[in-house]
Amino acid sequence: MDKEKALEIILANACCTLENCCHLCPYYADPPSFECEEMSRDDIMEAVKTLQK
């Protein structure tokens, strides 16, 4: 995973946890995009580890 993809995943997760911030998500769609529905805790952990390198 490259750092740009890792940042997308972190941003998407942050948008999901902040009220009324869905429109800021890089995966924002109505209905929810495949990327959002398929995102797992492992994906988020991998993104964090990528950014820590």
N, C-alpha and C positions, 0 to 999 in steps of 0.2 A: 504494500500500500504506500502511495506517495503522500507527501505532506499536504498537498492540496485536497486530496480525497479525504484524508484524516480530518482536516478542518471542516469540510462539508458535513461529515458525520457528527462532529462535535457541535457544530452550529445547529444542525437539525435537531439534535437531542435537546439542546438548550431551548430552542423555540418551542418544543413540545412541553417543556416544564414551566414555561412562562405564560401566564394568562394573556390571551388575545395577541399572541405573537406568531401565529401560524403563517401569516403572510410573509414573514421574514425568512422562512425556511427555504433552503435551496431545492427541496423536493416538494414544495407546496403544490397541491392540486386538489380539486374537488370532483370526484371522490379521492381519498388519499392515494398517493402514488405507490407503485410497487416497492420502491426503495424504503419508504416509511413503514409500510406494512411488514416488510421482511427484515427490518433492522433488529438486531439482537444485542443483548448485553455484551456478547463476545466481540461484535463489530465495534462497539464503543470502546471497549478495553484495548482492542488492537489499535484503534485510532489514537488513543492516549499514549500508548507505548511508542507509536510511530513519531509522535510529536516530542516525546521525551528523548529521542535519540540525538 
